[in-house]
């Protein structure tokens, strides 16, 4: 009987821990060393949950459940563009509304732009990386203890096939596969920090073009990675492309940060 390797399970556990360490660690650094406020962090969490995991999913069910949605799902380029555009519109609009409303008093400290990004990207990291690896660990324990049948006994059809494929993947996957998920989340968090900076400056300095740039950058990264995945491009190539695009957006956000006179100064030692 196939079993999940110990190294793979260690990798899953490490990724599970890091899914919480990354956002909490960033919160602590920004708070204690740079004097960022707490509110932007928790606002970022709330906006991500409301806009990306709430409102956006409702729109997906309505659009993809329609006749037009069938066409979109059957056409890789349309499906990728649709997904990327929706992610960009909902998440960046959420950032915009947050900075214009509940965070309208946050502009005294430019570091709050990063604190918001830490919360926004951090909760996504915890949900995607954390829950995924928690489920993987639970499944792995059941597989290694000879209770694989418990995972499939109430399933049939496509659900059964999907579960069997997941079990086979857990048993054969390299530990590096799970660590790759951690790297992907670290890159995603860097992207969220950069996009938060762009929207923050767009609101603070009334530069609408930067908001449009944030939407476009977010949409292109998501659409590009989705299309590459749908067309069978190797995961390593996809992640390399995402990392490259993220670096460009981060450098651009950093340049704009400097040009607009934003500061990141140490307030506590």
Secondary structure, DSSP 8 states (H G I E B T S, - for coil): -----HHHHHHHHHHHHHHHHHHHHHHHHHHHTT---SHHHHHHHHHIIIIIIIIHHHHHHHHHTSHHHHHHHH-HHHHHHHHHHHHHHHHHHHHHHHHHTTTTTGGG-TTHHHHHHHHHHHHHHIIIIIHHHHHHHHHHHHHHTT-HHHHHTT--HHHHHHHHHHHHHHHH--HHHHHHHHHHHHHHHHHHHHHHHHHHHHHHTT-HHHHHHHHHHHHHHHHHHHHHHHTT--HHHHHHHHHHHHHHHHHHHHHHHHHTT--------
